[in-house]
Amino acid sequence: MEGELRAFVPAHLSGFFEVCPSPRPERMGSRNGGPCLEVGVLTKVRLEKGKGVEIFIDGKKAEARTSSYVARSFLENAEEEFHLRVEHHLQVPMG
């Protein structure tokens, strides 16, 4: 099995932001409101034969801990060994 998936996530400007604390980490979160933009981040994930994870942000190899965690979690549940190549293409500054 090999293939490629693409997803676009629009950028968002926060007009207000509120932390919603909780003693239980799984219940912690935030509330915010503001407009979504037409620009954002396009992510391509390519599944290939092989082993491991590679992540790139705008063409440069990156640690990207959150992306790495998610990719490795998927691979742990796979019945075969695969290599995942994740490419994030930013249309806005990260932060």
N, C-alpha and C positions, 0 to 999 in steps of 0.2 A: 504494500500500500504506500503510495506516494501522492503528494498533492500540495496545493497552496490555498490558503485562505487569506482574505483581506477584510479589514474592518476600519472604518473611519469614526473617530470620536471628535465632535466639535469642541472647540475651545469655549470657555465660559468665563464671563466676568462677574465676580461676586459684588453685588450691591450692598449686601450685608452678610455677616457671618457670625454664627453662634456655636460655640462648643457645647455639646450635650454630654456631660460627664456621667459616668456610672461606675460603681465599684466592680461591676462585671465587665471585663474587656469586650466581650461579644455584644454588649448592649451600648457601648460607647459610640458616639457619632457626632454629627454636626448638622446644622441647618444653614442654608444660605439661599439667596435668590439673586437673580440677575439674568441678563440676556446670554443666549448661546450665539456664537459667531459662525460664519460660513467657513472659516478656516479652522484647522485643528491638527490632529495627528492621524496619519494613515499608517496602519501596521499591517505588514505582510508576514505570515508564518508559513514556512515551507517545511514539509515533512518528507524526509529522505531516508533511504537505507543508511545505516551507520549507527553511530552512538554519540551522545552528547548534545550540548546546547551552545549555540553561538548567538550573540545578540549585538545588533548594530543600531546606532542612533545617528541618523544622517550620514551613513556610510562609514562611520568609525566604530570599531569594536568597543563595546561598553560593558561594564559590570552589570548595571541595571538590575539591582537585587530583586525588585518585585517581579519583573518579567522573568528573571531566572528562576525564582521560586515557583511561579505558575507553570512555566515550561517543564521544569524538573518534576513537578507533581503529576503532570499529564504523563510523562514518560514512565514514572514509577508504576502507573496503572496499566501500561501497555503490555500486551501479551508477547510482543516481539521487541527487539532493540531498534530504536530509530534515532535519527539526528534531527533536531529542530533548529532551523535558522529563523530568527526573529529580526525583522527590520522595521524600525520606527522611523518615519519620515515626518519631521516637525515643520509645520507651517507657521508656528508661533514660538516665541521664546519659552523655554522650559522654566517652570518655577511656580 
